[in-house]
Amino acid sequence: MRKVWITKRKGIPGWYVEWYNDEFRRRSKYFKPEFKKYIKPFQTRKFAELNSDVRPVGSVIDIPWNSFKQQYLDQKQIEGISASSIKDILNTIRLFEKSSQVASTAAITRSSINAFITDLQKRSSTRIDKENSTAGEKVYYKLSPNTINKHIRNIRAMISWGAKSQFIADTEIKNVKADDKRINILSDSDVKNLLAACGDDKQWRMRILMAVCTGLRRSDLDNLKLRDIDVDRKTVSIVNQKTGKVTSYQPLPDTLMPAIENFILEEIADGQTNFFKYKFTKKWDKIKQAAGLGEIEFHDLRRTFGSMQADAGVPIKALQEMYNHSNIETTMKHYIRTNDSEKRVGVNKLKVESWL
């Protein structure tokens, strides 16, 4: 069994992790003082690598769960992933700990993973309000199938890293099948009803207009700056909050420009940098209910924009660029819908009279 040890050399800040390689030559890796927390994870992985040939095939090194979790998070930070991604991973780990209650990596098995997925699926079908739950009652928050699969992807990545580091036996984890989600495309009258339901609220009226006329996401609108609106060029430029990509511009309809100019004059105070005074609020639920469109989501306004553009003859490739989709299939599958009138045009071309 080959050892991996830590040494500190006189006059040199930091530490060295040292070992003997296959040719029995002494090797080392230096860690600066600010990277002290990465020493133990590296030492553990190097030990597993050097001694893989003297352990039974498929065997793993059992370490405490908290140590494994911290090493994985440290590795993610070394890779430079975003703070929001770290937050998502931590949320997944929290759910995994609640359902599986593992104490060490040896306890991460097929059964513990299945328990985690089963618990996630319960959350997709059960919802209990925290305020109304009785003492000691288990509280579930409703999760969509897509959210469940995001958690499964996160835990799969962690298991894969653990397998490569020889802490966990590699196992296959599959996504759950998401039900086909109903996609609502609004008609012209639906859009009118939504705008009318806003009443005197100019902030929400403009938010809905911008969503239908540009296809911007809710997060895009929440983070929209006044400087992003170019009144002269009739464009809006944004940083896509979902992908992080910078879009050069998005054209604005000529007929919308007077409303935008009035909005800037009347609704934007001196020193205000955001285009909207406040971010998305629950008032959206009241507005769509008042418009008789209780089943729609705000994201349906983005889908409506694409369908209306397709109806107007805008090429799918141009729509893909406006949506910032890396794959044109995403644009075609999730954002373009034909309406009943288009379908009727086709069936009315059938030569039924000549058949009868």
RONUDREN-927324 format. One record per atom (N, C-alpha, C, O): z, y, x; residue in three letters. Coordinates in steps of 0.2 Angstrom, whole numbers, plus 2048, in hexadecimal, padded with zeros to 3 digits. Layout:
ZYXALA
...
end
This chain:
8007FA804MET
800800800MET
800806804MET
805807808MET
7FB80A804ARG
7FA810808ARG
7FE816805ARG
7FD8177FFARG
80181A809LYS
80581F807LYS
801826807LYS
7FD82780BLYS
80382B803VAL
801832803VAL
807836803VAL
80B8367FFVAL
80883A808TRP
80E83E809TRP
80D84580ATRP
80784880BTRP
812849809ILE
811851809ILE
815853810ILE
81B851811ILE
812857813THR
81585A819THR
815862819THR
810865816THR
81986581DLYS
81986C81ELYS
81986E825LYS
81E86B829LYS
815872828ARG
81487382FARG
81787A831ARG
81687E82DARG
81A87A837LYS
81E87F839LYS
81988583ALYS
81488583DLYS
81B88B837GLY
817891838GLY
811892833GLY
80E897833GLY
81088D82FILE
80A88D82AILE
80D88D823ILE
810888821ILE
80C89281FPRO
80E892818PRO
80A88C814PRO
80488B816PRO
80D88A80FGLY
80A88480BGLY
80C87D80DGLY
81087C811GLY
80887980BTRP
80987180CTRP
80386E80DTRP
7FD87080CTRP
804868810TYR
7FE863812TYR
80085D80ETYR
80585A80ETYR
7FA85A80BVAL
7FB853808VAL
7F784F80DVAL
7F185080EVAL
7FA84A810GLU
7F7846815GLU
7F783E813GLU
7FB83C80FGLU
7F283B816TRP
7F1834815TRP
7EC83181BTRP
7E983581FTRP
7EC82A81BTYR
7E7827820TYR
7E182581CTYR
7E2821816TYR
7DB82681EASN
7D582481BASN
7D481C81CASN
7D7819820ASN
7CE81A81AASP
7CC81381BASP
7CB811822ASP
7CC80B824ASP
7CA816827GLU
7C981582EGLU
7CF816832GLU
7D0817838GLU
7D581782EPHE
7DC818830PHE
7DC81E835PHE
7E081F839PHE
7D8823832ARG
7D982A835ARG
7DD82E831ARG
7DC82E82AARG
7E1832834ARG
7E5837830ARG
7E183D82DARG
7DE840830ARG
7E283D826ARG
7DF843823ARG
7E484781FARG
7E984581DARG
7E284D81DSER
7E785281ASER
7E3857816SER
7DD858817SER
7E6859811LYS
7E485F80DLYS
7E986480CLYS
7EF86380ALYS
7E786A80ETYR
7EC87080ETYR
7EC873807TYR
7E7875804TYR
7F2875805PHE
7F38797FFPHE
7F787F800PHE
7FD87F803PHE
7F48857FELYS
7F888B7FFLYS
7FE88C7FBLYS
7FE8887F6LYS
8038907FCPRO
8098907F8PRO
8088917F1PRO
80B88F7ECPRO
8028957EFGLU
8018977E8GLU
7FE8917E4GLU
7FE8917DEGLU
7FC88B7E8PHE
7F98857E5PHE
7FE8807E5PHE
7FC87A7E5PHE
8058817E6LYS
80A87C7E7LYS
80A8777E1LYS
80B8717E2LYS
8098797DBLYS
8098757D5LYS
8038707D5LYS
80486B7D1LYS
7FE8717D9TYR
7F986C7D9TYR
7FA8667DETYR
7F68627DETYR
7FF8677E2ILE
8008627E7ILE
80285B7E4ILE
7FF8567E6ILE
80685A7E0LYS
8088547DDLYS
8038507D9LYS
80284A7DALYS
7FF8547D5PRO
7F98517D2PRO
7F484E7D7PRO
7F28497D6PRO
7F38527DCPHE
7EE8507E1PHE
7F184A7E5PHE
7ED8457E6PHE
7F784A7E7GLN
7FA8447EAGLN
7FA83E7E6GLN
7F98387E9GLN
7FB83E7E0THR
7FB8387DBTHR
7F48367DBTHR
7F382F7DBTHR
7EF83A7DAARG
7E88387D9ARG
7E68347E0ARG
7E282F7E0ARG
7E88377E6LYS
7E68357ECLYS
7E982E7EDLYS
7E68297F0LYS
7EF82D7EBPHE
7F38277ECPHE
7EF8217E8PHE
7EE81C7EAPHE
7ED8237E2ALA
7EA81E7DDALA
7E381C7E0ALA
7E18177E0ALA
7DF8217E3GLU
7D98207E6GLU
7DA81B7ECGLU
7D58177EDGLU
7DE81C7F1LEU
7DF8197F7LEU
7E28117F5LEU
7E080D7F9LEU
7E58107F0ASN
7E880A7EFASN
7E58067E9ASN
7E78017E6ASN
7DF8097E7SER
7DB8057E1SER
7D97FE7E3SER
7D97FA7DESER
7D87FD7E9ASP
7D67F67EBASP
7DC7F17EBASP
7DB7EB7ECASP
7E27F37EBVAL
7E87EE7ECVAL
7EB7ED7E5VAL
7F07EA7E5VAL
7E87F17E0ARG
7EB7F07D9ARG
7E67EC7D5ARG
7E07EC7D6ARG
7E97E87D0PRO
7E47E47CCPRO
7DF7E87C9PRO
7E17EE7C7PRO
7D97E67C8VAL
7D47E97C4VAL
7D67EB7BDVAL
7D97E77B9VAL
7D57F27BCGLY
7D77F47B5GLY
7DE7F77B5GLY
7E07F97B0GLY
7E27F67BASER
7E97F87BASER
7EA7FF7BBSER
7E58037BDSER
7EF8027B8VAL
7F080A7B8VAL
7F780B7BBVAL
7FB8077BCVAL
7F78127BEILE
7FD8147C0ILE
8018187BAILE
7FF81C7B8ILE
8078157B9ASP
80B8187B3ASP
80F81E7B6ASP
81381D7BAASP
80E8237B2ILE
81282A7B4ILE
81482D7ADILE
81182B7A8ILE
8198307AEPRO
81C8347A8PRO
8178387A4PRO
81383B7A7PRO
81783879DTRP
81283B799TRP
81284379BTRP
80D84679CTRP
81884679CASN
81884D79DASN
81584F7A4ASN
8118547A5ASN
81684A7A9SER
81284B7AFSER
80B84B7AFSER
80784F7B2SER
8098457ABPHE
8018457AAPHE
7FE84B7A6PHE
7F984D7A8PHE
80284D7A1LYS
7FF85379DLYS
7FF8597A2LYS
7FA85C7A1LYS
80485A7A6GLN
8038607AAGLN
7FE8607AFGLN
7FB8647B1GLN
7FD85A7B2GLN
7F88597B7GLN
7F185A7B4GLN
7EC85D7B7GLN
7F08587AETYR
7EA8597AATYR
7E88607A9TYR
7E38627AATYR
7ED8637A6LEU
7ED86B7A5LEU
7EB86E7ABLEU
7E88737ABLEU
7EF86C7B1ASP
7ED8707B7ASP
7E686F7B9ASP
7E38737BCASP
7E48697B8GLN
7DD8677BAGLN
7D886C7B6GLN
7D386E7B9GLN
7D986D7B0LYS
7D58717ABLYS
7D58787AELYS
7D087B7AELYS
7DB87A7B0GLN
7DB8817B3GLN
7D88827B9GLN
7D58877BAGLN
7D887D7BDILE
7D487D7C4ILE
7CC87D7C2ILE
7C98817C5ILE
7CA87A7BDGLU
7C387A7BBGLU
7C18817B8GLU
7BB8827B7GLU
7C68857B6GLY
7C588C7B4GLY
7C388C7ADGLY
7BF8917ABGLY
7C58887A8ILE
7C38887A1ILE
7C788E79EILE
7CC8907A1ILE
7C5890798SER
7C7897795SER
7CE895792SER
7D1890791SER
7D289B791ALA
7D989B78FALA
7D9898787ALA
7DD894786ALA
7D3899784SER
7D389777DSER
7D288F77DSER
7D488B779SER
7CE88C782SER
7CD885782SER
7D4882784SER
7D587C782SER
7D7885789ILE
7DE88278BILE
7E3882784ILE
7E687D783ILE
7E2887780LYS
7E688777ALYS
7E4882775LYS
7E887F772LYS
7DE880775ASP
7DB87B771ASP
7DE874773ASP
7E087076FASP
7DE87377AILE
7E086D77DILE
7E786C77CILE
7EA86677AILE
7EB87177CLEU
7F287177BLEU
7F486F774LEU
7F986C772LEU
7F087276FASN
7F1870768ASN
7F0869767ASN
7F3866763ASN
7EA86676ATHR
7E985F769THR
7EE85B76CTHR
7F0856769THR
7F185D772ILE
7F6859775ILE
7FC859771ILE
800854770ILE
7FE85F76EARG
80485F769ARG
80385A764ARG
808857762ARG
7FD85A761LEU
7FC85575BLEU
7FD84E75DLEU
7FF84A75ALEU
7FA84D763PHE
7FA846766PHE
801844767PHE
80383E766PHE
80584876AGLU
80C84776CGLU
810845765GLU
815841765GLU
80F849760LYS
812848759LYS
811841756LYS
81583E754LYS
80A83F757SER
808839754SER
80A833758SER
80C82D755SER
80983375ESER
80982D763SER
81082D766SER
812827768SER
813832768GLN
81A83276BGLN
81A82E771GLN
81F82A772GLN
81582F776VAL
81582B77CVAL
81A82E781VAL
81B834781VAL
81D82A785ALA
82182C78AALA
81E82C791ALA
82082F796ALA
819827792SER
816827798SER
80E825797SER
80C823792SER
80A82579DTHR
80382379CTHR
80281C79ATHR
7FD81B797THR
80781879BALA
806811799ALA
806810792ALA
80480B78FALA
80981578EALA
809814787ALA
803817784ALA
80381777EALA
7FF81A788ILE
7F881C785ILE
7F4817784ILE
7F0815789ILE
7F381477ETHR
7EF80E77DTHR
7EB80F777THR
7EB814774THR
7E780A775ARG
7E380A76FARG
7E780C769ARG
7E5810765ARG
7ED809769SER
7F1809763SER
7F4811762SER
7F481375DSER
7F6813768SER
7F881A767SER
7F381F766SER
7F4824762SER
7ED81E768ILE
7E7822767ILE
7E582275FILE
7E382775CILE
7E581B75DASN
7E481A756ASN
7E981E751ASN
7E782074CASN
7EF81E753ALA
7F4821750ALA
7F382974FALA
7F482C74AALA
7F082B755PHE
7EF832755PHE
7E9834750PHE
7E983974DPHE
7E4830750ILE
7DE83174CILE
7E0830745ILE
7DE834740ILE
7E482B743THR
7E682A73CTHR
7EA83073ATHR
7E9832734THR
7EE83373EASP
7F283973CASP
7EE83F73BASP
7EF843736ASP
7E983F73FLEU
7E484573ELEU
7E0844737LEU
7DF849734LEU
7DE83E736GLN
7DB83D72FGLN
7DF83E729GLN
7DD840724GLN
7E683D72ALYS
7EA83E725LYS
7EA846723LYS
7EB84871ELYS
7EA849729ARG
7EA851728ARG
7E4853725ARG
7E4859722ARG
7DE84F725SER
7D8852722SER
7D985171ASER
7D5854716SER
7DD84C718SER
7DD84B710SER
7E484D70DSER
7E484D707SER
7E9850711THR
7EF85270ETHR
7F1859710THR
7F085B716THR
7F385D70CARG
7F586370EARG
7FC86570AARG
7FC865704ARG
80186770DILE
80786870AILE
80986F70DILE
809871713ILE
80B874708ASP
80D87B70AASP
81487A70EASP
81887770BASP
81487D713LYS
81B87D717LYS
820880713LYS
82687D713LYS
81F88570FGLU
82588970CGLU
827884706GLU
82D884704GLU
823880703ASN
82587C6FEASN
827875700ASN
8298716FBASN
827873706SER
82986C708SER
83086C708SER
83487070ASER
833866706THR
83A865706THR
83C86370DTHR
838861712THR
84386370FALA
845862715ALA
84485B717ALA
845856714ALA
84285A71EGLY
840854720GLY
83985171EGLY
83784C721GLY
83685571AGLU
82F852718GLU
82A85471DGLU
82A859720GLU
82584F71FLYS
820850724LYS
81B855721LYS
81885471BLYS
81985A725VAL
81585F722VAL
80E85F726VAL
80E85E72CVAL
80985E722TYR
80285E725TYR
7FE864723TYR
7FF86771ETYR
7FA866728TYR
7F686C727TYR
7EF869726TYR
7ED86572BTYR
7EB86B721LYS
7E4868720LYS
7E0869726LYS
7DF86F728LYS
7DD864729LEU
7D886572ELEU
7D186272CLEU
7D085D728LEU
7CC86672ESER
7C586472CSER
7C385E730SER
7C685D736SER
7BE85A72FPRO
7BB855733PRO
7B985873APRO
7BA85473FPRO
7B685D73AASN
7B3860740ASN
7B9862745ASN
7B986174BASN
7BF865742THR
7C5866746THR
7C8860748THR
7CA85F74ETHR
7C885A744ILE
7CA854746ILE
7C685174CILE
7C984F751ILE
7C085274CASN
7BC850752ASN
7BD854758ASN
7BC85175DASN
7BE85A757LYS
7C085F75DLYS
7C685C760LYS
7C685C766LYS
7CB85A75CHIS
7D1857760HIS
7CF851763HIS
7D284F768HIS
7CB84D760ILE
7C9846763ILE
7C6847769ILE
7C784376EILE
7C184C769ARG
7BE84D770ARG
7C2850775ARG
7C284E77BARG
7C7854773ASN
7CC856778ASN
7D085077BASN
7D1850781ASN
7D284C777ILE
7D6846779ILE
7D284177DILE
7D483E782ILE
7CC84077BARG
7C783C77FARG
7C683F786ARG
7C683B78BARG
7C5845787ALA
7C584878DALA
7CB847792ALA
7CA845798ALA
7D184778FMET
7D7846792MET
7D783F794MET
7D983D79AMET
7D683A790ILE
7D6833791ILE
7D1831797ILE
7D382D79BILE
7CB834797SER
7C683379CSER
7C88357A2SER
7C88327A7SER
7CC83B7A3TRP
7CE83E7A9TRP
7D48397ACTRP
7D48387B1TRP
7D88377A7GLY
7DE8327A9GLY
7DB82C7ABGLY
7DE8297B0GLY
7D58297A9ALA
7D38237ABALA
7D08247B2ALA
7D181F7B6ALA
7CC8297B3LYS
7CA82B7BALYS
7CF82B7BFLYS
7CE82A7C5LYS
7D582E7BDSER
7DA82F7C1SER
7DF8297C2SER
7E48297C5SER
7DD8237BEGLN
7E081D7BEGLN
7E781D7BBGLN
7EC81A7BDGLN
7E88227B6PHE
7EF8227B3PHE
7EE81E7ACPHE
7F381C7A9PHE
7E881E7A9ILE
7E781B7A2ILE
7E28167A2ILE
7DD8177A6ILE
7E281179FALA
7DD80C79EALA
7D780F79AALA
7D9812794ALA
7D181079CASP
7CC813798ASP
7CB80F792ASP
7CB809791ASP
7CA81378DTHR
7C8810786THR
7C4815782THR
7C481B783THR
7C081277EGLU
7BB81677AGLU
7BE819774GLU
7C2816770GLU
7BC81F773ILE
7BF82376DILE
7B982676AILE
7B582A76CILE
7B8824763LYS
7B382775FLYS
7B582C75BLYS
7BB82D758LYS
7B0831759ASN
7B1836754ASN
7B283374DASN
7AF82E74CASN
7B5837749VAL
7B5834742VAL
7AF83773FVAL
7AC83C741VAL
7AD834739LYS
7A6836736LYS
7A883C731LYS
7AC83B72DLYS
7A5841732ALA
7A684772EALA
7A2847728ALA
79C845729ALA
7A5848722ASP
7A184971CASP
79C84E71DASP
79D854720ASP
79684D719ASP
791853719ASP
794859716ASP
797858710ASP
79485E719LYS
797864716LYS
792868712LYS
78C869714LYS
79486A70CARG
79086E707ARG
78F87570AARG
79387870CARG
78887770BILE
78687D70DILE
784881708ILE
77F87F704ILE
787887707ASN
78588C701ASN
780891704ASN
782895709ASN
77B892701ILE
776898703ILE
77689D6FDILE
77589B6F7ILE
7788A36FELEU
7798A86F9LEU
7728AA6F6LEU
76D8AB6FBLEU
7718AC6F0SER
76B8AF6EDSER
76C8B76EESER
7728B96F0SER
7678BA6ECASP
7678C26ECASP
76D8C46E7ASP
7718C96E9ASP
76D8C16E1SER
7728C36DCSER
7798C16DFSER
77E8C56DDSER
77A8BC6E3ASP
7818BA6E5ASP
7838BF6EAASP
7898C16EAASP
77E8C26EFVAL
7808C76F3VAL
7828CD6F0VAL
7878D16F2VAL
77E8CF6EALYS
7808D56E6LYS
7878D46E3LYS
78B8D96E3LYS
7888CE6E1ASN
78F8CD6DEASN
7958CE6E3ASN
79A8D16E1ASN
7948CB6E9LEU
7998CC6EELEU
79A8D36F0LEU
7A08D56F0LEU
7958D76F1LEU
7958DE6F2LEU
7998E26EDLEU
79D8E76EELEU
7978E06E7ALA
79A8E46E1ALA
7A28E26E0ALA
7A68E66DFALA
7A38DC6E2ALA
7AA8DA6E2ALA
7AF8DD6E7ALA
7B58DD6E7ALA
7AB8E16ECCYS
7AF8E46F1CYS
7B28EB6EFCYS
7B78ED6F1CYS
7AF8ED6E9GLY
7B28F36E6GLY
7B18F96EBGLY
7AC8FA6EEGLY
7B78FD6ECASP
7B79036F0ASP
7B89016F8ASP
7B99056FCASP
7B98FB6F9ASP
7BB8F9700ASP
7B48F9704ASP
7B08F4704ASP
7B38FE708LYS
7AD8FF70CLYS
7AD8FA712LYS
7A88F8714LYS
7B38F9714GLN
7B48F471AGLN
7B18ED718GLN
7AD8EB71CGLN
7B38EB713TRP
7B18E4711TRP
7A98E470FTRP
7A68DF710TRP
7A78E970CARG
7A08EA70AARG
79C8EA710ARG
7978E6710ARG
79D8EE715MET
7998EE71BMET
79A8E771FMET
7958E5722MET
7A08E471FARG
7A08DD722ARG
79C8D871FARG
7988D4723ARG
79B8D8718ILE
7978D3715ILE
78F8D5716ILE
78B8D1718ILE
78E8DC716LEU
7878DE717LEU
7858DC71FLEU
77F8D9720LEU
7898DD723MET
7878DB72AMET
7878D472BMET
7828D172FMET
78B8D0728ALA
78A8C8728ALA
7848C6726ALA
7808C2729ALA
7828C8720VAL
77C8C671CVAL
7758C9720VAL
7708C5720VAL
7768CF723CYS
7708D2726CYS
76F8D072DCYS
76A8D2730CYS
7748CD730THR
7738CC738THR
7758C5739THR
7738C273FTHR
7798C1735GLY
77B8BA736GLY
7808BA73BGLY
7828B473EGLY
7848BF73CLEU
78A8BF741LEU
78F8BB73ELEU
7918BB738LEU
7938B8743ARG
7998B4741ARG
79E8B873FARG
79E8BE741ARG
7A48B573CARG
7AA8B973AARG
7AD8BC741ARG
7AF8C2741ARG
7AD8B8746SER
7B08BA74CSER
7AC8C074FSER
7AF8C4753SER
7A68BF74FASP
7A18C5751ASP
7A38CB74EASP
7A38D0751ASP
7A38CB747LEU
7A58D1744LEU
7AC8D4745LEU
7AD8DA746LEU
7B18CF746ASP
7B78D1748ASP
7B88D574EASP
7BC8DA74FASP
7B38D3753ASN
7B38D675AASN
7AE8DB75BASN
7AD8DD761ASN
7AA8DD756LEU
7A58E2756LEU
7A78E9758LEU
7AC8EB755LEU
7A48EC75DLYS
7A68F275FLYS
7A18F775DLYS
79C8F675BLYS
7A48FE75CLEU
79F90375ALEU
79990475FLEU
79490575CLEU
79B903765ARG
79590476AARG
7908FF769ARG
78A90076CARG
7918F9766ASP
78D8F4765ASP
7878F6760ASP
7828F2760ASP
7888FB75CILE
7838FD757ILE
77F90275AILE
78290875CILE
77990175BASP
77490675DASP
770909757ASP
76B905755ASP
77290E754VAL
76F91174EVAL
767913750VAL
76391274BVAL
766915756ASP
75F918757ASP
75A912758ASP
755912755ASP
75D90C75BARG
75890675CARG
759902756ARG
7558FD755ARG
75E903751LYS
75F8FF74BLYS
7618F874ELYS
75E8F374BLYS
7658F7752THR
7678F0755THR
76F8F0755THR
7728F5755THR
7718EA756VAL
7788E8757VAL
7788E375DVAL
7758DE75DVAL
77C8E5762SER
77D8E0768SER
7848DE768SER
7898E1766SER
7858D7769ILE
78B8D4769ILE
78C8CF76FILE
7888CD772ILE
7938CD770VAL
7958C8774VAL
7978C276FVAL
79C8C376BVAL
7938BD76FASN
7948B776BASN
79B8B476CASN
79C8B2772ASN
7A08B5767GLN
7A78B2768GLN
7A78AB769GLN
7AC8A876BGLN
7A28A7766LYS
7A38A0766LYS
7A089D76DLYS
7A3899770LYS
79A8A076FTHR
79789D775THR
7988A277BTHR
79789F781THR
79B8A877BGLY
79C8AC780GLY
7958AF783GLY
7958B3788GLY
78F8AE780LYS
7898B1782LYS
7888B877FLYS
78A8BA77ALYS
7858BC784VAL
7848C3782VAL
77D8C377FVAL
7788C1782VAL
77C8C6779THR
7768C7776THR
7748CE777THR
7778D3776THR
76D8CF779SER
76B8D577ASER
76B8DA774SER
76D8DF774SER
7688D776ETYR
7688DB768TYR
7678D7762TYR
7648D1763TYR
7698D975DGLN
7678D6756GLN
7648DC752GLN
7678E1751GLN
75E8DB74FPRO
75B8E074BPRO
75F8E1745PRO
7618DC742PRO
75F8E7743LEU
7638E973CLEU
75D8EC738LEU
7588EF73ALEU
75E8EA731PRO
7588EC72CPRO
7588F472CPRO
75D8F772CPRO
7528F672BASP
7518FE72AASP
755900724ASP
758905725ASP
7558FC71FTHR
7588FE719THR
7608FE719THR
763901715THR
7638FB71ELEU
76A8FB71FLEU
76D900723LEU
773902723LEU
768904727MET
76B90972CMET
76E90F728MET
77391172BMET
76C911723PRO
76F91771FPRO
77791571EPRO
77B91971EPRO
77890F71BALA
77E90C71AALA
78390C720ALA
78990E720ALA
78090A725ILE
78490972CILE
78591072EILE
78B911730ILE
78191572EGLU
78291C730GLU
78891F72CGLU
78C92272FGLU
78791E725ASN
78D921721ASN
79391D722ASN
799921722ASN
793917724PHE
799913725PHE
79D91672CPHE
7A391772CPHE
798917731ILE
79B91A737ILE
79E921736ILE
7A3922739ILE
79B925732LEU
79E92C731LEU
7A492C72DLEU
7A992F72ELEU
7A4927728GLU
7AA927723GLU
7B0923725GLU
7B5924723GLU
7AE91D728GLU
7B3918729GLU
7B6917730GLU
7BB914731GLU
7B391A735ILE
7B591973CILE
7B892073EILE
7B692573FILE
7BF91F740ALA
7C3924742ALA
7C2926749ALA
7BF92274DALA
7C492C74BASP
7C392E752ASP
7C792A757ASP
7CD928755ASP
7C492875CGLY
7C7923761GLY
7C791C75FGLY
7C9918763GLY
7C491A759GLN
7C4913757GLN
7BE91075BGLN
7B891375BGLN
7BF90A75ETHR
7BA907762THR
7B790175ETHR
7B190075FTHR
7BB8FE75AASN
7B88F8756ASN
7B48FB750ASN
7B690074DASN
7AF8F774EPHE
7AB8F9748PHE
7AF8F9742PHE
7AE8FD73DPHE
7B38F4741PHE
7B78F373BPHE
7BE8F573DPHE
7C08F3742PHE
7C28F7738LYS
7C98FA739LYS
7CD8F473ALYS
7D28F473ELYS
7CC8EE736TYR
7D08E8736TYR
7CC8E2737TYR
7C68E2735TYR
7CF8DC739LYS
7CB8D6739LYS
7CB8D3733LYS
7CE8D572ELYS
7C88CD732PHE
7C78C972CPHE
7CE8C8729PHE
7D38C672CPHE
7CE8C9722THR
7D48C871ETHR
7D38C4718THR
7CE8C2717THR
7D98C2715LYS
7D98BD70FLYS
7D68C1709LYS
7D58BD704LYS
7D48C770ALYS
7D18CA704LYS
7CA8C7703LYS
7C88C86FDLYS
7C78C4708TRP
7C18C0707TRP
7C18BB701TRP
7BD8BB6FDTRP
7C78B8700ASP
7C88B36FBASP
7C88B76F4ASP
7C58B46EFASP
7CB8BD6F3LYS
7CB8C06EDLYS
7C48C36ECLYS
7C28C36E6LYS
7C08C56F1ILE
7B98C86F0ILE
7B58C26EDILE
7B18C36E8ILE
7B58BC6F0LYS
7B08B76EELYS
7B28B46E7LYS
7AE8B26E3LYS
7B88B46E6GLN
7BB8B26DFGLN
7B88B76DAGLN
7B68B56D4GLN
7B98BD6DBALA
7B78C26D6ALA
7AF8C26D5ALA
7AD8C46D0ALA
7AB8C06DBALA
7A48BF6DAALA
7A28B96D7ALA
79C8B86D6ALA
7A78B56D5GLY
7A58AE6D2GLY
7A28A96D7GLY
79E8A56D5GLY
7A48AA6DELEU
7A28A66E3LEU
7A78A36E7LEU
7A78A36EDLEU
7AC8A06E3GLY
7B289E6E7GLY
7B18986ECGLY
7B58976F0GLY
7AB8946EBGLU
7AA88E6EFGLU
7A78906F6GLU
7A788C6FAGLU
7A58966F7ILE
7A18986FDILE
7A689A703ILE
7AC89B702ILE
7A4899709GLU
7A789B70FGLU
7A48A1712GLU
79E8A3710GLU
7A88A5716PHE
7A58AB719PHE
79F8A971DPHE
79A8AD71EPHE
79F8A3720HIS
79A8A1725HIS
7938A0721HIS
78E8A0724HIS
79489F71AASP
78E89E716ASP
78A8A4716ASP
7848A4715ASP
78D8AA718LEU
7898B0718LEU
7848B071ELEU
77E8B271ELEU
7878AD724ARG
7828AC72AARG
77D8A7728ARG
7778A872AARG
77E8A2724ARG
77989D722ARG
7748A071EARG
76E89F71EARG
7768A4719THR
7728A8715THR
76D8AC719THR
7678AC717THR
76F8B071EPHE
76B8B4722PHE
7658AF725PHE
75F8B2724PHE
7678AA727GLY
7618A572AGLY
75C8A3725GLY
7568A3726GLY
75F8A171FSER
75A89E71ASER
7568A4717SER
7508A3716SER
7598AA717MET
7558AF714MET
74F8B1719MET
74A8B3717MET
7518B1720GLN
74C8B2725GLN
7478AD725GLN
7418AF726GLN
7498A7724ALA
7438A2724ALA
73F8A271EALA
7398A171FALA
7428A4718ASP
73E8A6712ASP
7398AB713ASP
7338AB711ASP
73B8B0718ALA
7368B6719ALA
7318B471EALA
72D8B9720ALA
7318AE721GLY
72C8AC726GLY
72E8AD72DGLY
72A8AD731GLY
7348AF72FVAL
7378B0735VAL
7368A9739VAL
7398A4736VAL
7338A873FPRO
7338A2742PRO
73A89F744PRO
73E8A3745PRO
73A898744ILE
741895745ILE
74389774CILE
74989874DILE
73E897751LYS
740899758LYS
7448A0758LYS
7498A175CLYS
7418A5754ALA
7448AB754ALA
74B8AB751ALA
7508AE753ALA
74C8A774CLEU
7538A6749LEU
7588A374ELEU
75D8A574ELEU
75589E751GLN
75A89A756GLN
75C8A075BGLN
76289F75DGLN
7588A475DGLU
75A8A9762GLU
75F8AE75FGLU
7648B0762GLU
75E8B0759MET
7638B4755MET
7698B1754MET
76F8B5754MET
7698AB753TYR
7708A7752TYR
7738A5758TYR
7798A3758TYR
76F8A675EASN
7728A4764ASN
77489C765ASN
77989A768ASN
76F898762HIS
770891762HIS
76C88E768HIS
767890769HIS
77088A76CSER
76D887771SER
76888276FSER
763880773SER
76987F769ASN
764879767ASN
76187C760ASN
76587D75CASN
75B87B760ILE
75787E75AILE
759879754ILE
75887B74EILE
75B873755GLU
75D86E750GLU
76387174CGLU
763870746GLU
76787474FTHR
76D87774CTHR
76B87C747THR
76E87C741THR
766880749THR
764886744THR
76088273ETHR
762885739THR
75C87D73FMET
75987A73AMET
75D876735MET
75C87672FMET
762873738LYS
76686E734LYS
76C872730LYS
76D87072ALYS
76F877733HIS
77587A730HIS
77388172DHIS
778883729HIS
76E88472FTYR
76D88B72DTYR
76788D729TYR
766892726TYR
763888728ILE
75D889724ILE
75D88471EILE
75D87E71EILE
75C887718ARG
75C883712ARG
75688670DARG
75588C70DARG
75288170ATHR
74D883706THR
7508846FFTHR
7558816FDTHR
74D8896FBASN
75088A6F4ASN
74C8866EFASN
7478846F1ASN
74F8866E9ASP
74B8836E4ASP
7448856E2ASP
7408816E1ASP
74388C6E3SER
73C88E6E1SER
73788C6E6SER
73288A6E5SER
73988B6EDGLU
7358886F2GLU
7338816F0GLU
72E87F6F1GLU
73887D6EELYS
7378766EDLYS
7328766E7LYS
72E8716E6LYS
73387A6E2ARG
72F87A6DCARG
72887B6DDARG
7238796DAARG
7278806E2VAL
7208816E4VAL
71C87B6E6VAL
71687A6E4VAL
7208776EAGLY
71D8706ECGLY
71B86C6E7GLY
7168696E6GLY
72086B6E2VAL
71F8656DDVAL
71A8686D8VAL
7178646D5VAL
71986E6D7ASN
7148716D2ASN
70D8706D5ASN
7088716D1ASN
70C86E6DBLYS
70686D6DELYS
7038666DDLYS
6FE8646DELYS
7088626DALEU
70685B6D9LEU
70185B6D3LEU
70285F6CELEU
6FC8576D3LYS
6F68576CELYS
6F88526C9LYS
6F584D6C7LYS
6FE8546C5VAL
7008506C0VAL
6FB8506BAVAL
6FA84A6B7VAL
6F88556B9GLU
6F38566B3GLU
6EE8506B4GLU
6EB84D6AFGLU
6EB8506BASER
6E684B6BBSER
6E88446BASER
6E483F6BASER
6EF8436BBTRP
6F183C6BATRP
6F283A6B3TRP
6F28346B2TRP
6F483F6AFLEU
6F583D6A8LEU
6EF83C6A4LEU
6F083B69ELEU
end
